[in-house]
Amino acid sequence: MSAVAAVIERSQASGARGARLRVALRGLIAIAAREASERAALLGLAVLGALAPFGAPYVGIGDRPFLGVFAAGVMVVAAACLTGSSVIARDLAEGRLGFFLARPLPWWAIWGGKLLAAAVLTLVAGAIVVIPSMLTGDWSLPPTGWWGLMGIPALLALICGVHAAAVGYRSRSGLFAADLALAALVGWTVARTVRSLLAAGVFADVAFVSLGLWILALAFVAGSAAQVARGRADIRRGHRILSVVAWSILAPAVAAYAAWGAWAVRPSPRDLKAVTSVQAAPAGSWMAVAGRLRWPRPQSMMPTLLVDARTDRFVRVAETWDTHGPLFSSDGSQAAWITNVWSGEPRLFVADLRAEAPVARSAPLPVPPGRIVGFALSPDGRDVAVVQVGQTSVFAIGSQKPLAVAPVHVDAYAREVVFATDGHVRTLAGPQDWLAPGVLSLVTIDPATGGYRVSAEIPTRGNPMAEWGPGAERLAIIDHQERRPSLALHDGATGARVATLAEEGTADRLSCTFLHDGRLAVVEERHGVRLRIFRPDGAETSSIEVAPSLAFARAVEVAPGVIAVDLQHFESFDVRATVLVDADAGRIVRIERGLSAAPSRPFAGDPSAATTPANLFVDATGALVKLDLATGERRRLLPRD
C-alpha cells in the first residue's frame, strides 16, 4: 500500500507542476500580448517607413533598393531601442513591476513575456518595412543560416543592451557611472584589438563576429533575467545584479579576445600551415618566407618572416602584403624592407642577420610621403633605392639626406629599380598603359655625383613587363602579355635593342627569367609549352618542348644550369607539375608531380644581383621542401613540426 501511495503522491505532484507550468505559460503569453498592444503605434510608424522608398523618386532620390534596406535597418534599431528601454525598465522605475510580481506567476514568465513582446514587435516592424521591397524584387531576405549566426544574437544583444542602459540610467545610482567607464574601456579594448588585426591583414570572419554577438547577447540576456529574478521590484538592487552578471561575462571575454589578438599577430615559423612565397638569401641560410597560419590564428593572415633554415632564429617582417621586400645584401648578412608602401607613410626597416638574436630596427626613409612602387638594396647592403610616382631616390641606410634624386614620373603599379655593377642605379620611367603604345625612359642615376640622365627612350606596344638581368647588364621587355605578346632584349646601360627574341603573335603567352650567368630562359606557350634559352647576345642555344598541352607556366633556376618549369593546367588549377630541364645539355631531367618551384615574386625588388639559385619547392600541402635533383628525394624545411 505504501508503494501505491507513493505513486499516487508523485502523480499528484507531477500534475500540480504541469498545472503551474500551464498557468505560467498562459501568463507569459498574456503579458506579451498586453505589452505588444500598448505599443501598436510602432507598427503604424513601420508602415510609413515601408512607403518611404516608393516615394523617393518624387523627391529626386532614385536608389530605391538602398532606401528599402536603410529604412528597414533604421526601423529595426528604433523598435529595439524603444521596446528594450520600456518593457521592463519603465515599469521598474515607476513601481508597476511589483503588480506583476504579486501575481501567482514565476519571475521567468514575467521577464519572458516582456522580452518576447519586445522581440516580436521589433521583428514585425522590420518585416512591415521589408515586405514591400521584397514583393517588388528590390532585394530578398538573408539566407536562413544568417539569422542563427548574426540576426538573432544581434537582435537580442540590442534589445537587452538597451534595457541594461535604461535600468542603469533610471536607477539614479552612482554605479551607472562605473558601468559607463567600464563600457568605454571594453569598447576601446575591442576597437584597438580589431584595428591591430585589420592592420595585420585579418579580415572580418563571420564565425568570429557571430561568436562575439552571441557572447554580447548572453551577457545582457543573463543580466536582465538575473535582475528580474533576484532584484525583483527594487531597481537599484536589480541594477547591481544586472551589472555584476553582465560584466562577469563580458570582461573575461574581452580580455581573452585582446590577449588572443596580441598573440595572433606575433607568429613564428612553427605557426606556418602552408608556404606561399620564398626568397632565399644569395649566401648563407636565411630566407624570406610568406604563408598561411595554423588555427587558432586567423586563416586570412599572410605574414612574412625572415627564417634561418639551420637554426630557430627568425625575424618578423610584416603581417600583410603591403610590403616591399625583404631584400638581402649579396653576402646575406643584411636584410631591408619597406612597410605601408601603399599608404602615405611608408617605413624602412633593416635587420643585421649576423647577430645572435636579429631584430628589425626602423631606419630613416628620406623620401616625401606617397606610394612606393619600387625598392632595391645595394649588394653591399649600405644603400637603398626607392621609386615613387614623382621621383626616384637613392640614399645610404641611416642617412636623413638622399645621395641622389631623379625627378622622373613613373605611372605604374610596380616598377623595378636596380643597382648595376658599375655603381649606378637604373630604372624605367613612363606609363604602364594597358592598351595604348607608349615610351619607357631608361633612367641612370649616379649616387656618387648625385646626377641622373635619361639614357634611352624605348618604345613599347603597350602594357610592358620588364625583367632585369644580373648586374643590370641586360633588360628584357615583354609587350602586351595578355594579347599577341612580343619579347625584346635590350642593353641595360644604353637601352639599345640587342635582339628580338619573340615576334608579335608568335606565342599566346610569354614569360622570362634571367639565369645567374646572364642567359635568358623564355617560356613560350601556344599549342604547347616550350622552353627557349638565349645567350646575353640574343643567340638561341636550345629549344625544348616541355608539355604538349596548354598550361600556365613559368621558369625558375633552382640550381646552376637547372631550370624548373612549373605547369598548372587550365582544366584543374590544383594540378601541379614541375619539369626539371638541364639548360646546358638542352634536355629534360625529370618530372616532379605535386611540386612547384617556390615563387618569390611578392619579395622581388632588385633582381639584378647575381644570386645563387635556391633549390626550394612547395608541395601540394603547402610545405616548403628541398629537392635532391639527382634522386628526387624531398626534405621538408617548413612548416616545422
C-alpha positions in Angstrom: 0.0 0.0 0.0 2.9 2.4 0.8 4.2 1.9 -2.8 0.8 2.7 -4.3 0.5 5.8 -2.1 4.0 7.0 -3.2 3.0 6.6 -6.9 -0.2 8.5 -6.3 1.6 11.2 -4.5 4.2 11.6 -7.3 1.4 11.7 -9.9 -0.4 14.4 -8.0 2.9 16.4 -7.6 3.6 16.0 -11.3 0.1 17.1 -12.2 0.4 20.1 -9.9 3.7 21.1 -11.6 2.1 20.7 -15.0 -0.8 22.9 -14.0 1.6 25.6 -12.7 3.6 25.4 -15.9 0.4 25.9 -18.0 -0.6 28.8 -15.9 2.8 30.4 -16.2 2.8 29.9 -20.0 -0.6 31.5 -20.3 0.6 34.3 -18.1 3.7 34.8 -20.3 1.6 35.0 -23.4 -0.9 37.3 -21.8 1.9 39.7 -20.7 3.4 39.6 -24.1 0.1 40.4 -25.7 -0.5 43.3 -23.3 2.9 44.8 -23.9 2.5 44.5 -27.7 -0.9 46.1 -27.7 0.3 49.1 -25.7 2.9 49.7 -28.4 0.8 49.0 -31.5 1.5 52.6 -32.7 5.0 51.4 -33.5 3.6 49.3 -36.3 2.0 52.4 -37.8 5.4 54.1 -37.9 6.7 51.0 -39.7 4.0 51.4 -42.4 5.3 54.9 -43.1 8.8 53.5 -43.3 7.7 50.9 -45.9 6.2 53.6 -48.1 9.3 55.9 -48.0 11.3 54.0 -50.7 8.4 54.2 -53.1 8.1 57.9 -52.7 11.8 58.5 -53.2 11.6 59.1 -57.0 9.3 62.0 -56.4 11.9 63.9 -54.3 14.8 63.1 -56.6 16.2 60.0 -54.9 16.3 57.1 -57.3 18.1 54.4 -55.4 15.0 52.6 -54.1 16.7 49.3 -53.1 19.2 51.2 -50.9 16.4 53.2 -49.3 14.5 50.0 -48.6 17.5 48.4 -46.8 18.2 51.7 -45.0 14.6 52.1 -43.8 14.4 48.5 -42.6 17.6 48.9 -40.7 16.5 52.2 -39.1 13.1 50.7 -38.2 14.6 47.6 -36.5 17.1 49.6 -34.5 14.4 52.2 -33.5 12.0 49.5 -32.5 14.6 47.6 -30.5 15.6 50.7 -28.6 12.0 51.8 -27.9 10.9 48.4 -26.7 14.1 47.5 -24.9 14.1 50.7 -22.9 10.5 50.5 -21.8 9.1 46.9 -21.4 10.8 46.3 -18.0 12.9 49.4 -17.1 9.9 51.8 -17.2 7.7 49.6 -15.1 10.5 49.1 -12.7 11.2 52.8 -12.3 7.5 53.7 -12.0 6.9 50.9 -9.4 4.5 48.9 -11.7 6.6 45.8 -11.9 5.5 44.9 -8.3 2.0 44.4 -9.7 3.2 41.6 -11.9 5.4 40.1 -9.2 2.4 40.0 -6.9 0.6 37.7 -9.3 0.9 33.9 -8.9 3.4 33.8 -11.7 7.0 32.8 -11.7 9.6 35.5 -12.5 10.6 33.9 -15.8 7.0 34.2 -17.1 7.0 38.0 -16.4 10.5 38.5 -17.8 10.0 36.2 -20.8 6.6 37.8 -21.7 8.1 41.3 -21.8 11.2 40.2 -23.7 9.0 38.2 -26.1 6.9 41.3 -26.8 10.0 43.4 -27.5 11.4 40.8 -29.9 8.1 40.3 -31.8 7.4 44.0 -32.1 10.9 44.6 -33.5 10.7 41.8 -36.0 7.2 42.7 -37.1 8.1 46.3 -37.6 11.1 45.4 -39.7 9.1 42.9 -41.7 6.5 45.6 -42.5 9.2 47.7 -44.0 10.9 44.8 -45.8 7.9 43.0 -47.4 7.0 45.7 -50.0 10.6 45.8 -51.2 10.7 42.0 -51.4 7.5 41.9 -53.4 8.9 44.4 -56.0 12.1 42.3 -56.3 14.4 45.1 -55.0 16.1 42.7 -52.6 15.4 39.5 -50.6 15.9 38.3 -47.1 19.3 36.9 -46.0 19.6 33.1 -46.0 18.3 31.0 -43.1 21.8 30.4 -41.7 22.5 34.1 -41.4 19.7 34.5 -38.8 21.3 32.0 -36.5 24.8 33.4 -37.0 24.1 37.1 -37.0 20.4 38.2 -36.9 19.1 36.6 -33.7 22.1 37.4 -31.5 22.3 40.9 -32.8 18.6 41.5 -32.0 18.9 40.0 -28.5 22.0 42.0 -27.8 20.5 45.2 -28.9 17.2 44.9 -27.1 18.7 43.6 -23.8 21.7 46.1 -24.1 19.3 49.0 -24.4 17.3 47.5 -21.4 20.5 47.4 -19.3 21.4 51.0 -20.1 17.8 52.1 -19.3 17.8 50.3 -16.0 21.2 51.9 -15.1 20.0 55.4 -16.0 16.7 55.1 -14.2 18.2 53.7 -11.1 20.0 57.1 -10.4 22.8 55.1 -8.9 26.5 56.0 -8.9 27.2 52.5 -10.1 25.9 53.6 -13.5 28.9 55.9 -13.9 31.2 52.9 -13.3 29.2 51.0 -15.9 29.8 53.7 -18.4 33.5 53.8 -17.6 33.9 50.1 -17.9 31.9 50.1 -21.2 34.3 52.7 -22.6 37.3 50.6 -21.5 35.8 47.5 -23.1 34.9 49.3 -26.3 38.4 50.8 -26.5 40.0 47.4 -26.0 37.9 45.8 -28.6 38.4 48.7 -31.1 42.2 48.6 -30.5 42.3 44.8 -31.0 40.2 45.0 -34.2 42.4 47.7 -35.5 45.6 45.8 -34.9 44.1 42.7 -36.5 43.0 44.7 -39.6 46.4 46.2 -39.9 47.8 42.6 -39.8 45.6 41.6 -42.7 42.9 39.8 -40.7 39.6 40.2 -42.4 36.2 40.1 -40.6 35.3 36.4 -40.2 31.6 35.6 -39.9 32.3 32.9 -37.2 34.2 35.3 -35.0 31.6 38.1 -35.4 28.8 35.6 -34.7 30.7 34.4 -31.6 31.1 38.0 -30.4 27.4 38.8 -30.9 26.3 35.6 -29.1 28.6 36.5 -26.1 27.2 40.0 -26.0 23.6 38.7 -26.2 24.3 36.1 -23.5 25.7 38.7 -21.1 22.8 41.1 -21.4 20.1 38.4 -21.5 21.5 36.7 -18.5 21.9 40.0 -16.7 18.3 41.1 -17.3 17.0 37.7 -16.2 19.0 37.8 -13.0 17.8 41.3 -12.4 14.1 40.3 -12.5 14.7 37.0 -10.6 16.8 38.4 -7.8 16.3 42.2 -7.9 12.5 41.9 -8.1 10.9 45.4 -7.8 14.0 47.2 -6.3 15.5 49.0 -9.2 18.8 49.8 -7.5 19.3 46.2 -6.3 18.3 44.9 -9.8 20.8 47.3 -11.4 23.6 45.9 -9.2 22.7 42.3 -10.0 22.4 43.1 -13.7 25.8 44.8 -13.8 27.6 42.0 -11.9 26.2 39.3 -14.1 26.8 41.1 -17.4 30.3 42.3 -16.7 31.3 38.9 -15.2 30.7 37.5 -18.7 31.8 40.5 -20.9 35.0 41.4 -19.0 36.7 37.9 -19.3 35.5 37.5 -22.9 37.0 40.9 -23.9 40.2 40.2 -22.0 40.5 36.9 -23.7 39.9 38.5 -27.1 42.5 41.1 -26.6 45.1 38.5 -25.4 44.3 36.4 -28.4 44.6 39.4 -30.8 48.0 40.3 -29.3 49.2 36.7 -29.6 47.7 36.1 -33.1 49.8 38.9 -34.8 53.1 37.6 -33.4 53.5 34.3 -35.3 56.7 32.2 -35.5 57.8 29.7 -38.2 56.2 26.9 -36.3 52.8 28.5 -36.8 53.0 28.3 -40.5 50.5 26.0 -42.1 51.3 26.5 -45.8 54.1 28.4 -47.5 53.1 30.7 -50.4 56.3 32.5 -51.3 60.0 32.2 -50.6 63.1 34.2 -51.4 66.5 32.7 -50.3 69.4 35.0 -49.4 72.2 35.0 -52.0 74.5 33.5 -49.4 74.0 31.9 -46.0 71.0 30.1 -44.7 68.5 32.9 -44.3 65.3 33.2 -46.4 62.2 35.3 -46.5 59.0 33.2 -46.2 55.4 34.2 -46.5 52.5 31.8 -45.8 49.2 31.0 -44.1 48.9 30.1 -40.4 47.5 27.3 -38.4 44.4 27.5 -36.4 43.6 29.2 -33.9 45.5 32.1 -35.6 43.4 33.8 -38.3 43.4 32.0 -41.6 43.3 35.2 -43.6 46.7 36.4 -42.2 49.6 36.1 -44.6 52.7 37.1 -42.5 56.2 37.4 -43.8 59.1 36.1 -41.7 62.9 36.0 -42.1 63.9 32.4 -41.2 67.2 30.8 -40.7 67.0 27.3 -42.2 69.8 26.0 -39.9 68.6 27.3 -36.6 65.4 28.5 -34.8 66.3 32.2 -35.4 63.6 34.3 -37.1 62.6 37.9 -37.6 59.0 39.1 -38.0 58.8 41.3 -41.1 55.2 42.1 -41.8 51.7 40.7 -41.5 50.3 41.9 -44.8 51.3 42.2 -48.5 51.6 46.0 -48.0 55.4 45.5 -48.0 58.3 45.7 -50.5 61.0 43.1 -49.6 62.7 41.9 -47.6 65.7 42.1 -49.8 69.2 40.7 -48.9 72.7 42.0 -49.4 75.0 39.9 -51.6 76.6 38.2 -48.6 73.3 37.5 -46.9 74.2 39.4 -43.8 71.8 42.3 -44.1 68.0 42.5 -44.9 65.9 45.5 -45.6 62.2 46.1 -46.4 59.6 48.9 -46.6 56.1 48.5 -45.0 53.0 50.5 -45.7 54.0 51.0 -49.3 50.5 51.8 -50.5 49.8 54.4 -47.8 51.3 57.9 -47.5 53.5 56.9 -44.6 56.0 54.1 -45.6 58.6 52.9 -43.1 62.0 51.4 -43.8 63.3 48.5 -41.6 66.6 46.7 -41.6 67.9 43.7 -39.8 71.5 42.5 -39.1 71.3 38.8 -39.7 74.8 38.2 -38.2 73.5 38.9 -34.7 72.7 36.1 -32.4 69.2 37.4 -32.0 68.4 39.6 -35.0 65.7 42.2 -34.6 64.0 44.6 -37.0 65.0 48.2 -36.4 63.5 51.2 -38.0 65.7 53.4 -40.2 65.1 56.9 -41.7 63.3 57.0 -45.1 64.2 60.4 -46.6 61.5 60.5 -49.3 58.3 62.5 -49.5 55.0 61.0 -48.4 53.5 58.8 -51.1 53.2 55.4 -52.5 56.3 53.3 -53.1 56.3 51.4 -56.4 59.9 50.1 -56.4 62.7 49.3 -54.0 66.2 47.9 -54.2 69.1 47.2 -51.8 72.7 47.6 -52.9 74.8 44.4 -53.0 76.9 45.7 -50.0 73.7 46.4 -48.0 74.6 50.1 -47.5 72.4 51.9 -49.9 68.7 51.8 -50.8 66.9 53.0 -54.0 63.2 53.9 -53.8 60.9 54.5 -56.8 57.8 56.8 -56.2 55.3 58.2 -58.7 57.1 61.5 -58.9 60.7 60.7 -58.2 63.4 58.0 -57.7 65.7 58.4 -54.7 69.0 56.8 -53.6 70.2 57.2 -50.1 72.5 55.5 -47.5 70.8 53.5 -44.8 70.7 55.6 -41.7 71.0 58.9 -43.5 68.4 61.6 -43.4 69.5 63.0 -46.8 69.4 61.3 -50.2 72.5 60.8 -52.2 70.7 61.5 -55.5 67.1 62.2 -56.6 65.8 61.8 -60.2 62.5 63.8 -60.6 61.1 61.3 -63.2 57.4 60.3 -63.4 56.5 56.6 -63.0 52.9 55.8 -63.7 52.8 52.1 -62.7 51.5 49.8 -60.0 55.1 48.4 -59.6 58.4 49.3 -61.2 61.8 47.6 -60.6 64.9 49.6 -59.7 68.3 48.0 -59.8 71.9 48.6 -58.7 74.3 48.0 -61.6 77.8 46.6 -61.4 79.2 50.0 -62.3 77.7 51.5 -59.1 74.9 53.3 -61.0 71.2 52.8 -60.3 68.8 52.1 -63.2 65.0 52.2 -63.6 62.4 52.7 -66.2 60.2 55.8 -66.1 57.0 56.3 -68.0 53.5 55.0 -68.1 52.2 51.4 -67.7 49.4 51.8 -70.2 47.4 48.6 -70.6 46.1 49.3 -74.1 47.9 52.2 -75.9 51.5 52.1 -77.1 54.0 54.2 -75.1 57.6 55.0 -74.4 59.7 53.9 -71.5 62.6 56.1 -70.4 65.8 54.3 -69.2 67.0 56.4 -66.3 70.5 56.1 -64.9 71.3 57.7 -61.5 74.9 58.2 -60.2 74.8 58.2 -56.4 78.5 59.4 -56.3 77.8 62.7 -58.1 74.0 63.0 -57.3 73.2 63.4 -61.0 71.0 61.5 -63.3 70.3 61.1 -67.1 67.9 59.6 -69.4 70.0 57.0 -71.3 67.4 55.9 -73.9 63.8 56.0 -75.0 62.3 52.6 -75.5 59.0 52.4 -77.5 56.5 49.8 -76.4 53.4 48.3 -77.9 51.5 48.6 -74.5 51.5 47.1 -71.0 55.2 46.5 -70.9 56.7 44.0 -68.4 60.4 44.4 -67.7 62.9 41.9 -66.3 66.5 43.0 -65.4 69.4 40.7 -65.8 72.4 40.1 -63.4 74.3 43.4 -62.8 71.6 45.3 -64.8 73.6 44.5 -68.0 70.6 43.2 -69.9 66.9 44.2 -69.9 64.1 42.0 -71.3 60.8 43.7 -72.1 57.6 41.8 -72.9 54.9 43.9 -74.7 51.2 43.1 -74.4 51.5 39.9 -72.3 47.7 39.4 -72.4 47.3 39.6 -76.2 49.8 38.8 -79.1 52.9 39.3 -76.9 56.4 40.1 -78.1 59.8 39.9 -76.4 62.9 42.1 -77.0 66.3 42.0 -75.3 68.0 45.4 -74.6 71.3 46.6 -73.4 70.9 47.6 -69.7 73.2 50.6 -69.9 72.3 52.2 -73.3 68.8 50.8 -73.9 69.8 49.7 -77.4 67.9 46.7 -78.7 70.2 43.6 -78.8 67.7 41.2 -80.3 64.0 40.4 -80.9 63.5 37.1 -79.2 59.8 36.6 -79.9 57.9 38.4 -82.7 54.4 39.7 -82.1 51.8 37.0 -82.3 54.2 34.0 -82.4 53.1 32.9 -78.9 49.8 33.2 -77.0 51.7 33.8 -73.7 55.3 34.6 -72.8 57.3 34.7 -69.6 61.0 35.0 -69.0 63.7 34.9 -66.2 67.4 35.5 -66.2 69.8 32.8 -65.1 72.6 33.6 -62.7 75.2 33.6 -65.6 73.2 36.1 -67.7 71.4 33.7 -70.0 67.7 34.2 -70.5 65.1 31.4 -70.1 61.9 32.1 -72.0 58.7 30.1 -71.6 56.6 30.2 -74.7 53.0 29.0 -74.8 50.9 28.4 -77.8 49.9 24.8 -78.8 52.1 23.6 -76.0 54.8 24.8 -73.6 58.3 25.4 -74.9 61.4 26.5 -73.1 64.0 28.5 -75.1 67.4 29.5 -73.8 69.2 32.6 -75.1 72.7 33.9 -74.6 73.3 37.5 -73.4 73.9 38.4 -77.1 70.4 37.2 -78.1 71.6 34.0 -79.8 69.3 31.0 -79.1 71.2 27.9 -77.7 68.3 25.5 -77.1 64.6 25.0 -77.5 62.9 22.2 -75.6 59.2 21.1 -75.7 58.2 20.9 -72.1 54.5 20.0 -72.4 52.2 19.2 -75.3 49.2 20.9 -73.8 48.4 24.5 -72.9 49.1 25.5 -69.3 50.1 28.4 -67.1 53.9 28.1 -67.0 56.9 29.9 -65.5 60.6 29.1 -65.3 62.8 29.3 -62.2 66.5 28.4 -61.9 66.8 26.0 -59.0 70.5 25.1 -59.4 73.3 26.3 -61.7 72.1 25.5 -65.2 69.0 23.6 -64.0 65.6 25.2 -64.7 62.3 24.2 -63.2 59.3 24.9 -65.4 56.1 24.9 -63.4 53.0 23.8 -65.1 49.4 24.5 -63.9 46.9 23.2 -66.3 43.7 25.0 -67.3 41.5 22.0 -66.6 42.4 21.9 -62.9 44.3 24.7 -61.2 45.1 22.3 -58.4 47.2 20.0 -60.6 50.9 20.9 -60.2 53.9 19.5 -62.0 57.5 20.7 -62.4 59.6 19.8 -65.3 63.4 20.0 -64.5 65.4 20.9 -67.5 69.2 20.9 -67.9 69.9 24.2 -69.7 73.4 23.2 -70.7 72.5 19.9 -72.2 69.1 21.1 -73.6 67.2 18.1 -72.2 64.5 17.2 -69.6 66.0 15.7 -66.5 62.9 14.6 -64.6 59.2 15.5 -63.9 58.1 16.0 -60.4 54.3 15.7 -59.7 52.6 17.8 -57.0 55.5 20.1 -56.7 56.3 23.7 -57.9 59.3 25.9 -57.6 58.9 28.2 -54.6 57.6 31.5 -56.0 59.5 34.7 -55.0 57.5 37.4 -56.8 56.0 39.1 -53.7 59.5 39.8 -52.5 61.0 40.8 -55.8 62.8 44.1 -55.7 66.2 44.2 -57.3 66.7 41.0 -59.4 69.9 42.2 -60.9 72.2 40.8 -58.2 73.8 37.5 -59.4 72.2 35.3 -56.8 72.9 31.6 -56.2 69.8 29.6 -57.4 67.9 28.2 -54.4 66.7 24.6 -54.6 63.4 25.3 -52.9 60.0 23.9 -53.8 56.4 24.0 -52.4 54.4 20.7 -52.5 50.7 20.2 -52.8 50.2 20.5 -49.0 52.0 23.9 -48.9 55.2 22.5 -47.3 58.5 24.1 -48.3 60.9 21.3 -49.4 64.4 20.9 -50.7 64.7 18.5 -53.6 67.6 16.2 -54.4 67.8 16.9 -58.1 69.6 13.6 -58.8 67.3 11.2 -56.8 64.1 13.2 -56.4 64.2 12.8 -52.6 62.3 15.6 -50.8 63.5 17.1 -47.5 60.9 19.2 -45.6 62.0 22.6 -44.3 58.7 24.3 -43.3 56.3 24.1 -41.6 58.4 22.7 -38.8 56.8 20.1 -36.5 
